[in-house]
Amino acid sequence: MEKVLMVGTGDVGAHLLEFMAREDYPFEVIVADIDEEKARLLCNNAMIGAAHHGKDPHFRPVKIDLFDVEGTTELIRKEKPSAVINLTVMHTWHLIRQLPEDVYAKISSAALGAWLPCQLTLAMKLGQALKESGVKAHYINTSLSCLTNPVLGKIGLAPTIGIGNVDLIAPAVRTYIAQQTGVPRASVETYQVCHHQHWVYPR
Protein backbone atom coordinates (compact mmCIF):
# COMPACT_ATOMS: atom_id res chain seq x y z
CA MET A 1 0.00 0.00 0.00
CA GLU A 2 1.33 3.44 -0.92
CA LYS A 3 2.04 5.84 1.91
CA VAL A 4 1.51 9.56 2.27
CA LEU A 5 3.35 11.45 5.00
CA MET A 6 1.18 14.34 6.13
CA VAL A 7 3.02 16.71 8.47
CA GLY A 8 1.02 19.14 10.61
CA THR A 9 -2.45 18.87 12.13
CA GLY A 10 -3.45 22.51 12.46
CA ASP A 11 -6.47 24.07 10.79
CA VAL A 12 -5.51 23.18 7.21
CA GLY A 13 -4.15 19.77 8.21
CA ALA A 14 -7.33 18.85 10.08
CA HIS A 15 -9.46 19.76 7.05
CA LEU A 16 -7.22 17.82 4.67
CA LEU A 17 -7.39 14.79 6.93
CA GLU A 18 -11.19 14.80 6.70
CA PHE A 19 -11.04 14.98 2.90
CA MET A 20 -8.44 12.21 2.68
CA ALA A 21 -10.54 10.01 4.96
CA ARG A 22 -13.23 9.95 2.29
CA GLU A 23 -10.98 9.13 -0.67
CA ASP A 24 -11.36 5.77 -2.39
CA TYR A 25 -7.68 5.48 -3.32
CA PRO A 26 -6.03 2.83 -1.11
CA PHE A 27 -3.16 4.58 0.64
CA GLU A 28 -1.95 4.79 4.22
CA VAL A 29 -1.64 8.26 5.68
CA ILE A 30 1.08 8.74 8.27
CA VAL A 31 -0.16 11.73 10.24
CA ALA A 32 2.83 13.43 11.85
CA ASP A 33 2.79 16.26 14.36
CA ILE A 34 4.92 17.46 17.24
CA ASP A 35 1.82 16.76 19.37
CA GLU A 36 1.22 13.06 18.72
CA GLU A 37 -1.88 12.94 20.94
CA LYS A 38 -3.52 15.71 18.92
CA ALA A 39 -2.71 13.79 15.74
CA ARG A 40 -4.21 10.63 17.23
CA LEU A 41 -7.46 12.37 18.19
CA LEU A 42 -7.81 13.98 14.75
CA CYS A 43 -7.18 10.61 13.09
CA ASN A 44 -9.90 9.03 15.23
CA ASN A 45 -12.39 11.80 14.42
CA ALA A 46 -11.68 11.56 10.69
CA MET A 47 -11.96 7.75 10.68
CA ILE A 48 -15.23 7.84 12.62
CA GLY A 49 -16.66 10.44 10.25
CA ALA A 50 -15.50 8.44 7.24
CA ALA A 51 -17.20 5.33 8.60
CA HIS A 52 -20.53 7.14 8.23
CA HIS A 53 -19.77 7.29 4.51
CA GLY A 54 -18.79 3.64 4.31
CA LYS A 55 -15.07 4.45 4.11
CA ASP A 56 -12.23 2.74 5.98
CA PRO A 57 -9.15 4.98 5.79
CA HIS A 58 -5.74 3.86 7.00
CA PHE A 59 -4.32 6.54 9.30
CA ARG A 60 -1.34 6.23 11.64
CA PRO A 61 -0.35 9.09 13.96
CA VAL A 62 3.34 9.62 14.75
CA LYS A 63 5.38 12.25 16.56
CA ILE A 64 7.68 14.45 14.52
CA ASP A 65 9.95 17.37 15.38
CA LEU A 66 10.97 19.16 12.20
CA PHE A 67 13.83 20.90 14.01
CA ASP A 68 15.31 17.41 14.38
CA VAL A 69 16.26 17.06 10.71
CA GLU A 70 18.15 13.81 11.34
CA GLY A 71 15.15 12.22 13.07
CA THR A 72 12.81 13.38 10.31
CA THR A 73 15.21 12.01 7.70
CA GLU A 74 15.17 8.61 9.40
CA LEU A 75 11.36 8.62 9.55
CA ILE A 76 11.14 9.32 5.82
CA ARG A 77 13.72 6.60 5.03
CA LYS A 78 11.82 4.11 7.15
CA GLU A 79 8.35 4.86 5.75
CA LYS A 80 9.33 5.60 2.12
CA PRO A 81 6.22 7.68 1.35
CA SER A 82 5.14 8.41 -2.22
CA ALA A 83 4.19 11.94 -1.18
CA VAL A 84 5.10 14.27 1.65
CA ILE A 85 2.65 17.07 2.47
CA ASN A 86 3.82 20.00 4.56
CA LEU A 87 1.01 21.66 6.53
CA THR A 88 3.17 23.35 9.16
CA VAL A 89 3.94 26.93 10.15
CA MET A 90 5.66 28.46 13.15
CA HIS A 91 2.41 30.09 14.23
CA THR A 92 -1.06 30.54 12.81
CA TRP A 93 -1.68 33.49 10.50
CA HIS A 94 -4.25 35.19 12.75
CA LEU A 95 -1.99 35.27 15.82
CA ILE A 96 -0.74 38.66 14.70
CA ARG A 97 -4.18 40.14 15.36
CA GLN A 98 -3.56 39.71 19.09
CA LEU A 99 -0.75 42.26 18.97
CA PRO A 100 -1.31 45.90 19.97
CA GLU A 101 -2.72 47.84 17.02
CA ASP A 102 0.39 49.96 16.46
CA VAL A 103 2.68 46.90 16.46
CA TYR A 104 0.29 45.04 14.16
CA ALA A 105 0.23 47.97 11.71
CA LYS A 106 4.02 48.18 11.66
CA ILE A 107 4.48 44.45 10.97
CA SER A 108 1.65 44.37 8.42
CA SER A 109 3.22 47.27 6.52
CA ALA A 110 5.87 44.77 5.39
CA ALA A 111 3.05 42.85 3.69
CA LEU A 112 3.90 39.23 2.94
CA GLY A 113 7.60 39.73 3.63
CA ALA A 114 6.90 39.78 7.35
CA TRP A 115 5.51 36.27 7.08
CA LEU A 116 8.36 34.59 5.24
CA PRO A 117 10.38 33.39 8.29
CA CYS A 118 7.43 31.79 10.08
CA GLN A 119 6.11 30.20 6.88
CA LEU A 120 9.45 29.08 5.44
CA THR A 121 11.31 27.62 8.41
CA LEU A 122 9.49 24.30 8.88
CA ALA A 123 8.93 23.80 5.14
CA MET A 124 12.69 24.17 4.67
CA LYS A 125 13.50 21.72 7.50
CA LEU A 126 11.13 19.13 6.03
CA GLY A 127 12.55 19.69 2.55
CA GLN A 128 16.09 19.18 3.89
CA ALA A 129 15.08 15.91 5.55
CA LEU A 130 13.37 14.67 2.39
CA LYS A 131 16.42 15.49 0.29
CA GLU A 132 18.83 13.86 2.74
CA SER A 133 16.66 10.73 2.98
CA GLY A 134 17.17 9.94 -0.70
CA VAL A 135 13.49 8.97 -0.97
CA LYS A 136 11.95 10.11 -4.27
CA ALA A 137 8.63 11.46 -3.05
CA HIS A 138 6.41 14.26 -4.31
CA TYR A 139 6.79 17.21 -1.93
CA ILE A 140 3.63 19.29 -1.55
CA ASN A 141 4.04 22.53 0.37
CA THR A 142 0.98 24.37 1.69
CA SER A 143 2.81 27.01 3.74
CA LEU A 144 2.25 30.24 1.78
CA SER A 145 3.69 28.41 -1.19
CA CYS A 146 3.44 31.33 -3.61
CA LEU A 147 6.09 32.98 -1.44
CA THR A 148 8.04 30.05 0.02
CA ASN A 149 8.32 27.73 -3.00
CA PRO A 150 10.50 30.13 -5.02
CA VAL A 151 12.84 30.46 -2.03
CA LEU A 152 12.95 26.69 -1.52
CA GLY A 153 13.73 26.32 -5.21
CA LYS A 154 16.69 28.71 -4.91
CA ILE A 155 18.26 26.52 -2.22
CA GLY A 156 17.72 23.20 -3.99
CA LEU A 157 14.62 22.13 -2.06
CA ALA A 158 11.91 22.94 -4.60
CA PRO A 159 8.58 21.26 -3.81
CA THR A 160 6.71 19.41 -6.53
CA ILE A 161 3.78 21.78 -6.12
CA GLY A 162 2.19 24.18 -3.67
CA ILE A 163 -1.29 25.43 -2.96
CA GLY A 164 -2.58 28.99 -3.13
CA ASN A 165 -5.32 31.04 -1.55
CA VAL A 166 -7.14 32.21 -4.67
CA ASP A 167 -9.33 29.12 -4.91
CA LEU A 168 -10.33 29.57 -1.28
CA ILE A 169 -12.01 32.81 -2.28
CA ALA A 170 -13.61 31.55 -5.49
CA PRO A 171 -16.55 29.64 -3.90
CA ALA A 172 -17.53 32.69 -1.82
CA VAL A 173 -17.35 34.98 -4.87
CA ARG A 174 -19.38 32.55 -6.98
CA THR A 175 -21.98 32.14 -4.23
CA TYR A 176 -22.33 35.92 -3.81
CA ILE A 177 -22.72 36.49 -7.56
CA ALA A 178 -25.29 33.70 -7.80
CA GLN A 179 -27.30 35.15 -4.92
CA GLN A 180 -27.18 38.68 -6.31
CA THR A 181 -28.02 37.77 -9.91
CA GLY A 182 -30.19 34.68 -9.55
CA VAL A 183 -27.83 32.80 -11.87
CA PRO A 184 -27.10 29.20 -10.77
CA ARG A 185 -23.74 29.03 -9.03
CA ALA A 186 -22.64 26.21 -11.35
CA SER A 187 -22.92 28.70 -14.24
CA VAL A 188 -20.69 31.30 -12.60
CA GLU A 189 -17.01 31.16 -13.55
CA THR A 190 -14.37 33.44 -12.06
CA TYR A 191 -10.86 34.38 -13.10
CA GLN A 192 -8.81 35.73 -10.21
CA VAL A 193 -5.35 37.21 -9.97
CA CYS A 194 -3.32 38.92 -7.22
CA HIS A 195 -3.19 36.07 -4.75
CA HIS A 196 -3.36 37.28 -1.14
CA GLN A 197 -4.36 40.80 -2.20
CA HIS A 198 -7.45 40.29 -0.04
CA TRP A 199 -5.21 39.44 2.87
CA VAL A 200 -2.22 41.74 2.99
CA TYR A 201 -1.90 45.24 4.42
CA PRO A 202 -3.97 47.35 4.71
CA ARG A 203 -6.68 45.10 6.05
C-alpha positions as CSV (number, residue, x, y, z in Angstrom):
1,M,0.0,0.0,0.0
2,E,1.3,3.4,-0.9
3,K,2.0,5.8,1.9
4,V,1.5,9.6,2.3
5,L,3.4,11.4,5.0
6,M,1.2,14.3,6.1
7,V,3.0,16.7,8.5
8,G,1.0,19.1,10.6
9,T,-2.5,18.9,12.1
10,G,-3.4,22.5,12.5
11,D,-6.5,24.1,10.8
12,V,-5.5,23.2,7.2
13,G,-4.1,19.8,8.2
14,A,-7.3,18.8,10.1
15,H,-9.5,19.8,7.1
16,L,-7.2,17.8,4.7
17,L,-7.4,14.8,6.9
18,E,-11.2,14.8,6.7
19,F,-11.0,15.0,2.9
20,M,-8.4,12.2,2.7
21,A,-10.5,10.0,5.0
22,R,-13.2,9.9,2.3
23,E,-11.0,9.1,-0.7
24,D,-11.4,5.8,-2.4
25,Y,-7.7,5.5,-3.3
26,P,-6.0,2.8,-1.1
27,F,-3.2,4.6,0.6
28,E,-1.9,4.8,4.2
29,V,-1.6,8.3,5.7
30,I,1.1,8.7,8.3
31,V,-0.2,11.7,10.2
32,A,2.8,13.4,11.9
33,D,2.8,16.3,14.4
34,I,4.9,17.5,17.2
35,D,1.8,16.8,19.4
36,E,1.2,13.1,18.7
37,E,-1.9,12.9,20.9
38,K,-3.5,15.7,18.9
39,A,-2.7,13.8,15.7
40,R,-4.2,10.6,17.2
41,L,-7.5,12.4,18.2
42,L,-7.8,14.0,14.8
43,C,-7.2,10.6,13.1
44,N,-9.9,9.0,15.2
45,N,-12.4,11.8,14.4
46,A,-11.7,11.6,10.7
47,M,-12.0,7.7,10.7
48,I,-15.2,7.8,12.6
49,G,-16.7,10.4,10.3
50,A,-15.5,8.4,7.2
51,A,-17.2,5.3,8.6
52,H,-20.5,7.1,8.2
53,H,-19.8,7.3,4.5
54,G,-18.8,3.6,4.3
55,K,-15.1,4.4,4.1
56,D,-12.2,2.7,6.0
57,P,-9.1,5.0,5.8
58,H,-5.7,3.9,7.0
59,F,-4.3,6.5,9.3
60,R,-1.3,6.2,11.6
61,P,-0.4,9.1,14.0
62,V,3.3,9.6,14.7
63,K,5.4,12.2,16.6
64,I,7.7,14.5,14.5
65,D,9.9,17.4,15.4
66,L,11.0,19.2,12.2
67,F,13.8,20.9,14.0
68,D,15.3,17.4,14.4
69,V,16.3,17.1,10.7
70,E,18.1,13.8,11.3
71,G,15.1,12.2,13.1
72,T,12.8,13.4,10.3
73,T,15.2,12.0,7.7
74,E,15.2,8.6,9.4
75,L,11.4,8.6,9.6
76,I,11.1,9.3,5.8
77,R,13.7,6.6,5.0
78,K,11.8,4.1,7.1
79,E,8.4,4.9,5.8
80,K,9.3,5.6,2.1
81,P,6.2,7.7,1.3
82,S,5.1,8.4,-2.2
83,A,4.2,11.9,-1.2
84,V,5.1,14.3,1.7
85,I,2.6,17.1,2.5
86,N,3.8,20.0,4.6
87,L,1.0,21.7,6.5
88,T,3.2,23.4,9.2
89,V,3.9,26.9,10.1
90,M,5.7,28.5,13.2
91,H,2.4,30.1,14.2
92,T,-1.1,30.5,12.8
93,W,-1.7,33.5,10.5
94,H,-4.2,35.2,12.8
95,L,-2.0,35.3,15.8
96,I,-0.7,38.7,14.7
97,R,-4.2,40.1,15.4
98,Q,-3.6,39.7,19.1
99,L,-0.8,42.3,19.0
100,P,-1.3,45.9,20.0
101,E,-2.7,47.8,17.0
102,D,0.4,50.0,16.5
103,V,2.7,46.9,16.5
104,Y,0.3,45.0,14.2
105,A,0.2,48.0,11.7
106,K,4.0,48.2,11.7
107,I,4.5,44.5,11.0
108,S,1.7,44.4,8.4
109,S,3.2,47.3,6.5
110,A,5.9,44.8,5.4
111,A,3.0,42.8,3.7
112,L,3.9,39.2,2.9
113,G,7.6,39.7,3.6
114,A,6.9,39.8,7.3
115,W,5.5,36.3,7.1
116,L,8.4,34.6,5.2
117,P,10.4,33.4,8.3
118,C,7.4,31.8,10.1
119,Q,6.1,30.2,6.9
120,L,9.4,29.1,5.4
121,T,11.3,27.6,8.4
122,L,9.5,24.3,8.9
123,A,8.9,23.8,5.1
124,M,12.7,24.2,4.7
125,K,13.5,21.7,7.5
126,L,11.1,19.1,6.0
127,G,12.5,19.7,2.5
128,Q,16.1,19.2,3.9
129,A,15.1,15.9,5.5
130,L,13.4,14.7,2.4
131,K,16.4,15.5,0.3
132,E,18.8,13.9,2.7
133,S,16.7,10.7,3.0
134,G,17.2,9.9,-0.7
135,V,13.5,9.0,-1.0
136,K,12.0,10.1,-4.3
137,A,8.6,11.5,-3.1
138,H,6.4,14.3,-4.3
139,Y,6.8,17.2,-1.9
140,I,3.6,19.3,-1.6
141,N,4.0,22.5,0.4
142,T,1.0,24.4,1.7
143,S,2.8,27.0,3.7
144,L,2.2,30.2,1.8
145,S,3.7,28.4,-1.2
146,C,3.4,31.3,-3.6
147,L,6.1,33.0,-1.4
148,T,8.0,30.1,0.0
149,N,8.3,27.7,-3.0
150,P,10.5,30.1,-5.0
151,V,12.8,30.5,-2.0
152,L,12.9,26.7,-1.5
153,G,13.7,26.3,-5.2
154,K,16.7,28.7,-4.9
155,I,18.3,26.5,-2.2
156,G,17.7,23.2,-4.0
157,L,14.6,22.1,-2.1
158,A,11.9,22.9,-4.6
159,P,8.6,21.3,-3.8
160,T,6.7,19.4,-6.5
161,I,3.8,21.8,-6.1
162,G,2.2,24.2,-3.7
163,I,-1.3,25.4,-3.0
164,G,-2.6,29.0,-3.1
165,N,-5.3,31.0,-1.6
166,V,-7.1,32.2,-4.7
167,D,-9.3,29.1,-4.9
168,L,-10.3,29.6,-1.3
169,I,-12.0,32.8,-2.3
170,A,-13.6,31.6,-5.5
171,P,-16.6,29.6,-3.9
172,A,-17.5,32.7,-1.8
173,V,-17.4,35.0,-4.9
174,R,-19.4,32.5,-7.0
175,T,-22.0,32.1,-4.2
176,Y,-22.3,35.9,-3.8
177,I,-22.7,36.5,-7.6
178,A,-25.3,33.7,-7.8
179,Q,-27.3,35.2,-4.9
180,Q,-27.2,38.7,-6.3
181,T,-28.0,37.8,-9.9
182,G,-30.2,34.7,-9.5
183,V,-27.8,32.8,-11.9
184,P,-27.1,29.2,-10.8
185,R,-23.7,29.0,-9.0
186,A,-22.6,26.2,-11.4
187,S,-22.9,28.7,-14.2
188,V,-20.7,31.3,-12.6
189,E,-17.0,31.2,-13.6
190,T,-14.4,33.4,-12.1
191,Y,-10.9,34.4,-13.1
192,Q,-8.8,35.7,-10.2
193,V,-5.4,37.2,-10.0
194,C,-3.3,38.9,-7.2
195,H,-3.2,36.1,-4.7
196,H,-3.4,37.3,-1.1
197,Q,-4.4,40.8,-2.2
198,H,-7.4,40.3,0.0
199,W,-5.2,39.4,2.9
200,V,-2.2,41.7,3.0
201,Y,-1.9,45.2,4.4
202,P,-4.0,47.4,4.7
203,R,-6.7,45.1,6.0
